[in-house]
Amino acid sequence: MKKRITLIVFSVLIIAALYVLY
């Protein structure tokens, strides 16, 4: 369960970073 939550948080951070860059 913990790994799943971390994966979701990491994905959200990547999407947010891409959104800020572009």
C-alpha positions as CSV (number, residue, x, y, z in Angstrom):
1,M,0.0,0.0,0.0
2,K,2.8,2.4,0.9
3,K,4.6,1.8,-2.4
4,R,1.4,2.5,-4.3
5,I,0.9,5.8,-2.5
6,T,4.5,6.8,-3.1
7,L,4.2,6.0,-6.8
8,I,1.0,8.1,-7.1
9,V,2.7,11.1,-5.3
10,F,5.8,10.7,-7.6
11,S,3.7,10.6,-10.7
12,V,1.8,13.8,-9.6
13,L,5.1,15.6,-8.9
14,I,6.4,14.6,-12.4
15,I,3.1,15.8,-14.1
16,A,3.2,19.1,-12.1
17,A,6.9,19.6,-13.1
18,L,6.1,19.1,-16.8
19,Y,3.1,21.4,-16.5
20,V,5.3,24.2,-15.0
21,L,8.1,23.6,-17.6
22,Y,5.7,23.8,-20.6
